[in-house]
Amino acid sequence: MSKHLADHRKASTGARVKHFLRLARSPRETWHRPRSGAGAARVAQFLRIARGRTA
């Protein structure tokens, strides 16, 4: 018996893998936002907390 017509698939060209690898190699700015540097006021707050002082 031969296979059904639905069971005869064409060979894959690997397009899904190509697109996945292209996305994996590209920079991820869409998922990971770059952090800005800590300002002087923020550093002062961290130092205040580290010294054990409250507001």
KOLMARVO-108407 format. One record per atom (N, C-alpha, C): residue number from 1; x, y, z; atom name. Coordinates in pm, whole numbers, plus 50000, padded with zeros to 5 digits. Example, Ala and Ser with C-alpha at 12.3 -4.5 7.8 and 13.67 -1.06 7.14 Angstrom:
2
     i    east   north      up   at
     1   51319   49431   50780    N
     1   51230   49550   50780   CA
     1   51320   49670   50780    C
     2   51285   49775   50708    N
     2   51367   49894   50714   CA
     2   51290   50003   50787    C
This chain:
55
     i    east   north      up   at
     1   50083   49881   50000    N
     1   50000   50000   50000   CA
     1   50087   50125   50000    C
     2   50042   50226   49932    N
     2   50118   50350   49931   CA
     2   50064   50445   50037    C
     3   50141   50547   50065    N
     3   50100   50644   50166   CA
     3   49988   50732   50114    C
     4   49912   50789   50207    N
     4   49808   50884   50173   CA
     4   49872   51013   50123    C
     5   49801   51092   50043    N
     5   49855   51217   49990   CA
     5   49897   51312   50101    C
     6   49826   51314   50214    N
     6   49860   51404   50323   CA
     6   49991   51363   50391    C
     7   50033   51238   50373    N
     7   50156   51191   50436   CA
     7   50281   51220   50354    C
     8   50266   51272   50234    N
     8   50380   51307   50150   CA
     8   50412   51454   50171    C
     9   50510   51482   50253    N
     9   50550   51621   50281   CA
     9   50672   51656   50200    C
    10   50681   51784   50164    N
    10   50800   51833   50096   CA
    10   50912   51847   50199    C
    11   51033   51842   50154    N
    11   51147   51861   50243   CA
    11   51148   52005   50294    C
    12   51179   52021   50420    N
    12   51184   52153   50481   CA
    12   51306   52230   50432    C
    13   51288   52361   50415    N
    13   51400   52446   50374   CA
    13   51472   52504   50495    C
    14   51420   52480   50615    N
    14   51483   52531   50736   CA
    14   51455   52678   50761    C
    15   51347   52731   50707    N
    15   51317   52873   50723   CA
    15   51290   52909   50869    C
    16   51223   52822   50942    N
    16   51193   52852   51083   CA
    16   51322   52859   51164    C
    17   51413   52768   51138    N
    17   51541   52768   51210   CA
    17   51621   52893   51174    C
    18   51619   52931   51047    N
    18   51693   53051   51004   CA
    18   51640   53174   51074    C
    19   51508   53188   51081    N
    19   51449   53304   51148   CA
    19   51477   53302   51297    C
    20   51471   53184   51359    N
    20   51501   53173   51502   CA
    20   51645   53215   51530    C
    21   51739   53168   51450    N
    21   51878   53203   51472   CA
    21   51904   53351   51446    C
    22   51833   53408   51348    N
    22   51849   53551   51322   CA
    22   51803   53632   51442    C
    23   51691   53592   51503    N
    23   51642   53662   51622   CA
    23   51733   53640   51741    C
    24   51785   53520   51755    N
    24   51872   53489   51869   CA
    24   52003   53565   51862    C
    25   52051   53595   51741    N
    25   52180   53664   51727   CA
    25   52167   53815   51730    C
    26   52046   53867   51713    N
    26   52028   54011   51710   CA
    26   52032   54069   51851    C
    27   52068   54196   51866    N
    27   52068   54258   51999   CA
    27   51928   54255   52060    C
    28   51920   54241   52190    N
    28   51792   54224   52256   CA
    28   51740   54350   52322    C
    29   51751   54463   52259    N
    29   51703   54585   52322   CA
    29   51552   54584   52341    C
    30   51482   54503   52263    N
    30   51337   54500   52278   CA
    30   51297   54429   52408    C
    31   51379   54332   52453    N
    31   51343   54260   52575   CA
    31   51413   54315   52697    C
    32   51535   54360   52682    N
    32   51612   54408   52796   CA
    32   51639   54557   52778    C
    33   51583   54635   52865    N
    33   51606   54779   52857   CA
    33   51741   54811   52917    C
    34   51821   54893   52851    N
    34   51949   54931   52910   CA
    34   51927   55019   53032    C
    35   52006   54994   53134    N
    35   51993   55074   53257   CA
    35   52072   55203   53243    C
    36   52015   55309   53294    N
    36   52088   55435   53296   CA
    36   52176   55437   53421    C
    37   52275   55520   53419    N
    37   52366   55530   53532   CA
    37   52295   55586   53654    C
    38   52340   55548   53772    N
    38   52280   55598   53895   CA
    38   52317   55745   53913    C
    39   52218   55825   53944    N
    39   52242   55967   53965   CA
    39   52305   55991   54101    C
    40   52348   56115   54122    N
    40   52414   56150   54248   CA
    40   52318   56136   54366    C
    41   52191   56173   54347    N
    41   52094   56162   54456   CA
    41   52071   56015   54494    C
    42   52068   55928   54394    N
    42   52047   55786   54422   CA
    42   52165   55727   54497    C
    43   52285   55766   54460    N
    43   52404   55718   54530   CA
    43   52403   55767   54674    C
    44   52362   55891   54696    N
    44   52354   55944   54832   CA
    44   52254   55866   54916    C
    45   52142   55827   54856    N
    45   52043   55748   54930   CA
    45   52099   55611   54967    C
    46   52170   55546   54876    N
    46   52231   55417   54907   CA
    46   52333   55430   55019    C
    47   52412   55535   55016    N
    47   52511   55554   55122   CA
    47   52444   55581   55255    C
    48   52334   55657   55255    N
    48   52261   55686   55378   CA
    48   52207   55557   55437    C
    49   52152   55472   55353    N
    49   52096   55343   55401   CA
    49   52209   55254   55452    C
    50   52323   55255   55381    N
    50   52435   55170   55422   CA
    50   52489   55213   55558    C
    51   52482   55341   55589    N
    51   52529   55390   55719   CA
    51   52428   55363   55830    C
    52   52309   55321   55794    N
    52   52209   55287   55895   CA
    52   52121   55406   55934    C
    53   52125   55513   55861    N
    53   52042   55628   55892   CA
    53   51907   55614   55824    C
    54   51805   55665   55889    N
    54   51673   55668   55828   CA
    54   51644   55811   55787    C
    55   51535   55828   55716    N
    55   51500   55962   55665   CA
    55   51481   56054   55780    C
